[in-house]
């Protein structure tokens, strides 16, 4: 059975949905194939979109941001992940990203979180979701809140955003086929002309069982995949035994099938320091989309860039202590974004470290427990305040319990306290309002290592992927030439967030790169013109 379309999208998260919408808006007949039921890691995310440059929500909150100011900040995060023209275009288009999402049905608000957090409560939908206020980023760009959280209750923001996008896509006539795994690209005369895929038809006798088991394990599998491995193995078996092969042809194929954090072999090969982190995503984030691009001759880059999220807050008072490695050295200024701080922890300290507080700071953090936390924060904080910490009357005794060099810890804490009391400031340049002396016994230590506890994992995802043309999203070969008819978006591609991660940046990249690929793929389908340089 062979089907004919103009554009085929592989993967139906935010990147795939954005690509499908743009292509459909330009008159293309679009087929979307997804290994599950759509949504992927996007629907399990926090639904935060990193946008700035002067969005309506920023203005309503009293912040004057600009594309140039956004660029001055992001150039520090992005590095060489994309060329300068692509980054500038991302910044210039950023203010219009939120209205475009609103046009698809999503909602955003301007209530700013007044404290540092990894994710705001339902009272706040705009926050400083990256390193905007932290050293050294604040030296070259005026801080502004750019984390735009999709309006929804609790942890439903990611699902809400994807649902709006998928409904918009299907309202525009996009054909969506779930439980469809693309196995090969159809290549003719050097150009991609379609896909071969296996699909479990929704009329199959076990299709309902497959759907129920998938729904039951999706969210917990995102944070603790080992707890549901038996069920996910059964889900895979149902699909494998009941699927059938089909072929679909099109002028363009867009790969938007997610990263490879579930591919243990690739993680061990490309990022061995990150083998102990908890994979954040779905089992479909196994690199299959990237592998498809490679099979057509696509080049890859940034494959060793994995983000590891070791958030200290909320409660926000947990940012006010000091973090140290096993040698007692300071890890980095604690007001850095959790993934930025976590990257230093993983790469420079072997993934092993502790956060140290005194009794005043501990009491302050306990007082913020209910007012600053979502349900998943509460579960982690509950563990931290009960079984998940060490306590001692002296720093030296605490160091012994933590397995940290006592002299190194004493030196770090003394230097930190001296900087605060003298007025010179924290030697690591943490923002002054977040510095609290560590002086009052008893002292507390919280394990922030990559193997600290199943109740306090370090989740993460991959940032590298296929190399693409900055103007079109067309996949490149190693020699820089383009593969006609093949595009990549989201975590299948190297994009603006492939160097470092901050909250909302991956989803923003999904929207930006997905729309870019959808526009060009539709143009290719309608004109037959292929960009070749």
C-alpha positions in Angstrom: 0.0 0.0 0.0 1.5 3.3 -1.1 0.1 6.7 -0.1 0.9 10.1 -1.7 1.4 13.3 0.2 3.3 16.6 -0.3 5.1 16.6 3.0 5.6 13.8 5.6 6.5 14.6 9.2 8.1 12.0 11.3 7.3 12.6 15.0 4.4 14.5 16.4 5.7 16.6 19.3 5.8 20.4 19.3 8.4 20.5 16.4 6.4 18.1 14.3 3.1 19.8 15.0 4.6 23.3 14.2 6.0 21.9 10.9 2.7 20.3 9.9 0.8 23.6 10.6 3.2 25.7 8.5 3.1 23.2 5.6 -0.7 22.9 5.7 -1.1 26.7 5.8 0.8 26.8 2.5 -1.5 24.3 0.9 0.5 21.1 1.4 -1.1 17.7 1.9 0.6 16.6 5.1 1.0 13.2 6.7 2.3 13.0 10.3 3.6 9.6 11.6 4.3 9.1 15.3 5.5 6.0 17.1 3.1 6.6 19.9 -0.1 8.7 20.1 1.5 12.1 19.6 3.0 14.6 22.0 6.2 12.8 22.8 8.5 14.6 25.3 6.8 17.9 24.4 3.5 16.9 26.0 5.3 15.6 29.1 7.3 18.9 29.5 6.5 21.9 31.6 5.1 23.7 28.6 7.5 26.6 28.9 8.4 28.6 25.8 11.5 30.8 26.0 10.6 34.0 24.2 11.7 37.6 24.5 12.6 40.7 22.6 9.4 42.5 23.8 6.5 40.0 24.1 3.1 41.4 25.2 3.5 39.5 28.5 6.9 41.1 29.2 5.5 44.5 28.5 2.5 43.9 30.7 4.8 42.8 33.5 6.8 46.1 33.2 9.9 44.7 31.4 11.4 46.4 28.4 13.2 43.7 26.4 14.4 43.9 22.8 15.6 41.5 20.1 19.1 43.0 20.6 19.0 42.5 24.3 17.8 39.0 23.8 20.6 38.3 21.4 23.2 39.7 23.8 22.1 37.2 26.3 21.5 34.2 24.1 24.8 34.5 22.3 26.4 33.4 25.6 24.1 30.3 25.8 24.2 29.4 22.1 27.9 29.6 21.3 28.7 28.0 18.0 25.6 25.8 17.9 24.1 27.8 15.0 25.5 30.6 12.8 25.1 34.2 13.8 22.4 34.9 11.2 20.2 32.1 12.5 20.5 33.2 16.1 19.7 36.8 15.1 16.7 35.6 13.1 15.5 33.6 16.1 15.7 36.7 18.3 14.0 38.9 15.8 11.2 36.4 15.4 10.9 35.7 19.1 8.3 38.4 20.0 5.9 37.0 17.4 6.3 33.4 18.6 3.9 33.8 21.4 1.1 35.4 19.3 1.6 32.6 16.8 1.1 30.0 19.5 -1.9 31.9 20.8 -3.4 31.8 17.3 -3.2 28.0 17.6 -5.2 28.2 20.8 -2.5 28.3 23.5 -2.8 30.9 26.3 -0.1 32.8 28.2 -0.1 35.3 31.1 2.2 38.0 32.5 2.2 37.2 36.2 5.9 37.0 37.2 7.3 34.6 39.8 8.9 36.9 42.5 11.4 34.3 43.6 14.0 32.0 41.9 12.4 28.7 40.8 12.9 25.9 38.3 9.2 26.0 37.6 6.5 28.4 38.9 3.3 27.6 40.8 -0.1 28.2 39.1 -0.1 31.8 40.4 2.7 32.7 38.0 3.2 32.1 34.2 6.2 34.3 33.4 9.6 33.8 35.1 13.3 34.1 34.8 13.8 30.6 33.4 17.5 30.7 32.7 20.7 32.5 33.7 19.4 36.0 33.0 20.2 37.3 36.5 23.3 35.2 37.1 27.0 36.0 36.7 28.5 36.4 34.1 25.4 36.5 31.9 24.0 39.6 33.6 27.1 41.6 32.7 26.3 41.9 28.9 22.4 41.8 28.9 19.7 43.4 30.9 17.9 40.6 32.8 14.3 40.0 31.7 11.8 37.2 32.3 11.4 35.0 29.2 10.0 31.8 30.4 6.4 31.9 29.1 4.5 29.0 30.7 1.4 27.8 28.9 -1.7 28.3 31.0 -2.8 25.1 32.6 -3.0 23.6 36.0 -0.2 21.8 37.7 1.9 19.8 35.4 -0.5 19.9 32.4 1.1 22.9 30.7 3.2 20.8 28.3 0.2 18.6 27.3 -2.0 21.7 26.9 0.5 23.4 24.5 0.9 20.3 22.4 -2.9 19.6 22.4 -3.5 23.1 21.0 -0.9 22.6 18.3 -2.2 19.2 17.3 -5.8 20.3 17.2 -4.8 23.2 15.0 -2.9 21.0 12.7 -5.7 18.5 12.3 -8.2 21.3 11.8 -6.1 22.3 8.8 -6.5 18.9 7.2 -3.3 17.2 8.5 -3.5 13.4 8.4 -2.2 11.9 11.6 -1.3 8.2 11.9 -0.3 7.0 15.5 1.7 3.9 16.3 3.7 4.3 13.1 7.4 3.7 13.2 9.4 4.8 10.2 12.0 2.2 9.3 13.5 3.6 6.1 13.6 6.6 3.9 12.7 6.2 0.3 15.6 7.7 -1.8 15.5 8.2 -5.5 18.2 9.9 -7.6 19.9 11.2 -4.4 16.7 12.9 -3.1 14.4 11.7 -0.3 11.0 10.8 -1.8 9.1 9.2 1.0 9.2 6.7 3.9 8.6 3.0 4.7 6.9 2.5 8.1 5.3 -0.2 10.3 2.0 0.6 12.0 -0.3 -1.0 14.5 -3.7 -0.3 13.0 -6.2 1.2 15.5 -8.7 -1.5 14.6 -6.2 -4.2 15.8 -7.7 -6.4 18.6 -5.0 -5.3 21.0 -4.9 -1.6 20.1 -7.1 -0.6 23.0 -4.9 -2.4 25.5 -1.8 -0.7 24.0 -3.4 2.7 24.4 -4.5 2.1 28.0 -1.0 0.8 29.1 0.7 3.7 27.4 -1.5 6.3 29.0 -1.0 4.7 32.5 2.8 4.8 32.3 3.6 7.9 30.3 4.1 10.5 33.1 5.9 8.3 35.6 8.0 6.9 32.8 9.2 10.4 32.1 10.8 10.8 35.5 11.4 7.2 36.6 11.5 4.9 33.6 12.9 1.9 35.5 9.7 1.7 37.6 7.6 1.0 34.5 10.1 -0.9 32.3 8.1 -4.2 32.5 5.0 -2.4 31.2 6.8 -0.6 28.5 8.3 -3.9 27.3 4.8 -5.3 27.0 3.7 -2.2 25.1 6.5 -2.7 22.6 5.7 -6.4 22.2 2.1 -5.7 21.3 3.2 -3.2 18.7 5.9 -5.5 17.3 3.6 -8.5 16.9 0.7 -6.6 15.5 2.2 -4.0 13.2 2.2 -4.1 9.3 4.4 -2.4 6.7 3.3 0.5 4.6 4.9 3.1 2.3 4.1 6.8 1.8 5.6 9.1 -0.8 6.1 12.9 -0.7 8.3 15.7 -2.0 9.7 16.3 1.4 10.2 14.5 4.7 10.7 16.3 8.0 12.4 14.4 10.8 11.1 15.6 14.2 11.3 12.4 16.3 13.1 13.7 19.4 16.5 13.1 20.9 18.4 9.9 22.0 18.5 10.0 25.8 16.9 6.5 25.8 19.7 5.1 23.7 22.1 3.9 26.3 24.7 2.8 23.7 24.9 6.3 22.1 25.0 8.0 25.5 27.9 5.8 26.6 29.7 6.5 23.3 29.1 10.3 23.0 28.6 11.4 26.6 30.0 8.8 29.1 29.9 11.3 32.0 26.1 11.3 31.8 25.3 7.5 31.9 23.9 7.8 35.4 21.3 10.5 34.8 17.6 9.8 34.5 16.4 9.9 30.9 13.8 12.7 30.4 11.4 11.9 27.6 9.8 8.8 26.2 11.2 5.5 25.1 10.9 6.8 21.5 13.7 9.2 22.3 16.2 6.6 21.1 17.8 8.5 18.2 15.7 6.7 15.5 15.0 10.0 13.7 18.7 11.0 13.8 19.6 7.5 12.6 17.2 7.9 9.6 18.9 11.1 8.6 22.4 9.5 8.9 21.2 6.6 6.7 20.6 9.3 3.9 24.1 10.7 4.4 23.3 13.3 7.0 26.0 14.6 9.3 25.7 14.9 13.1 27.2 17.3 15.6 27.0 18.2 19.3 26.2 14.6 20.1 28.1 14.8 23.4 26.0 17.7 24.6 23.7 16.3 27.2 21.8 18.5 29.7 21.7 17.4 33.3 19.1 19.1 35.6 20.3 19.4 39.2 17.9 22.1 40.4 18.5 23.5 43.9 15.2 25.5 44.0 12.4 25.6 44.9 12.4 26.4 47.8 14.4 29.4 46.7 16.3 29.5 50.0 18.2 26.5 48.8 20.0 28.7 46.4 21.5 30.7 49.3 23.9 28.0 50.6 27.0 26.7 48.9 27.6 23.7 46.7 30.9 21.8 46.9 32.5 18.8 45.3 34.0 15.9 47.2 37.3 17.9 47.6 35.4 20.7 49.2 35.8 23.1 46.3 33.0 25.4 45.3 31.1 24.0 42.3 29.8 27.3 40.9 27.6 30.2 41.8 24.3 28.6 42.9 22.0 31.1 41.3 23.0 29.6 37.9 20.2 27.8 36.1 20.0 24.2 37.3 21.2 22.7 34.0 24.1 25.1 33.8 25.2 24.4 37.4 24.5 20.7 36.7 26.8 20.7 33.6 29.7 21.9 35.8 28.9 19.3 38.4 28.9 16.5 35.8 31.8 17.6 33.7 34.2 19.0 36.3 33.3 17.2 39.5 32.5 13.7 38.2 28.8 14.1 39.0 29.5 14.2 42.8 28.6 17.0 45.1 26.8 18.4 48.1 24.8 21.5 49.0 25.5 22.9 52.4 23.3 25.1 54.6 23.2 26.3 58.2 20.2 26.2 60.5 18.8 29.6 59.6 18.9 28.8 56.0 17.3 25.4 56.5 14.5 27.0 58.6 13.9 29.5 55.8 13.6 26.8 53.2 11.2 24.8 55.2 9.0 27.9 55.5 8.8 28.1 51.7 7.8 24.5 51.3 4.1 25.0 50.5 4.1 28.4 48.9 6.7 27.9 46.2 6.3 24.3 45.1 4.4 22.2 42.6 3.5 18.6 43.5 6.7 17.1 42.1 8.7 19.8 44.0 6.9 18.9 47.2 7.7 15.2 46.8 11.4 15.9 46.4 11.5 18.5 49.1 9.7 16.2 51.5 12.4 13.6 51.0 15.1 16.2 51.4 13.7 17.5 54.7 13.2 14.0 56.1 15.6 11.3 55.0 17.5 13.1 52.3 20.0 15.1 54.2 22.9 14.9 56.7 23.1 17.0 59.9 26.0 17.8 62.2 26.9 20.4 64.9 30.1 21.4 63.0 31.2 21.7 59.4 34.0 19.2 60.0 31.6 16.6 61.4 29.2 17.3 58.5 32.1 16.8 56.0 32.8 13.4 57.5 29.2 12.3 57.1 29.1 13.6 53.5 32.5 12.1 52.5 33.8 15.6 51.7 37.3 16.9 52.4 36.9 18.8 55.7 39.7 21.3 55.1 38.4 22.1 51.6 34.8 22.6 52.9 36.0 24.8 55.7 38.0 27.0 53.3 35.1 27.3 50.8 32.6 28.3 53.5 35.0 30.7 55.2 35.7 32.5 51.9 32.0 32.7 51.2 31.1 34.1 54.6 34.0 36.6 54.5 32.9 37.9 51.1 29.4 38.5 52.4 30.3 40.1 55.8 33.1 42.3 54.3 30.9 43.7 51.6 33.2 42.4 48.9 30.6 40.0 47.7 30.6 36.3 47.1 33.8 35.1 45.5 31.8 33.1 43.0 29.7 36.2 42.2 26.3 34.9 43.2 23.7 37.7 43.2 23.9 39.6 46.6 20.3 39.1 47.5 20.7 35.4 47.3 23.8 35.2 49.6 23.2 34.1 53.2 26.1 33.3 55.5 26.6 29.7 56.6 27.5 30.2 60.2 24.8 28.9 62.6 24.8 25.3 63.8 23.6 22.8 63.2 24.7 22.5 59.6 22.9 20.5 56.8 24.2 18.7 53.7 22.0 17.6 50.8 23.5 15.1 48.3 23.2 16.6 44.7 25.2 13.8 43.0 24.1 11.9 40.0 23.5 8.8 42.1 22.2 10.6 45.2 18.8 8.8 45.4 15.9 7.5 43.3 13.9 10.2 45.1 16.2 12.9 43.9 17.3 12.0 40.4 19.2 14.2 37.9 17.0 14.1 34.8 18.4 15.1 31.4 18.1 15.0 27.6 20.3 15.2 24.6 20.9 18.4 22.6 22.8 17.2 19.5 21.6 15.8 16.3 21.6 16.2 12.5 23.4 19.3 11.0 20.9 21.5 9.1 20.9 24.5 6.9 20.1 27.6 9.0 17.8 29.1 6.4 15.7 26.1 5.6 16.3 23.3 8.0 17.5 21.0 5.2 19.8 18.2 6.4 23.5 18.6 5.5 26.1 16.1 4.5 29.5 16.1 6.1 30.9 18.1 3.1 28.2 20.8 3.7 26.0 19.9 0.7 22.3 19.5 1.3 20.2 16.4 1.0 17.2 17.2 -1.3 13.9 16.6 0.3 15.1 15.9 3.8 14.6 18.3 6.8 15.1 18.0 10.5 13.7 19.9 13.5 13.5 19.9 17.3 15.9 17.5 19.0 16.5 15.6 15.7 18.6 18.7 14.6 21.4 20.8 15.9 19.6 24.1 16.9 19.8 27.1 19.1 19.6 25.1 22.3 22.2 22.5 21.2 25.0 24.1 23.3 23.3 24.6 26.6 19.8 24.2 28.0 17.6 26.7 29.8 13.9 26.2 30.6 11.7 26.8 27.6 14.6 26.9 25.1 14.1 23.4 23.7 10.3 24.1 23.1 11.1 27.5 21.6 13.6 25.7 19.3 11.0 23.1 18.4 8.6 25.9 17.3 11.2 27.9 15.5 12.9 25.0 13.7 9.6 23.2 13.0 8.0 26.2 11.4 11.1 26.8 9.3 11.2 23.2 8.0 7.4 23.2 7.3 7.6 26.4 5.3 10.5 25.3 3.1 9.1 21.7 2.7 5.8 23.1 1.5 7.6 25.4 -0.9 9.6 22.5 -2.3 6.4 20.5 -2.7 4.7 23.3 -4.6 7.6 24.5 -6.8 10.0 21.6 -7.0 12.9 24.0 -6.2 15.6 22.6 -3.9 18.1 24.7 -2.1 21.5 23.2 -2.9 24.0 25.6 -1.3 
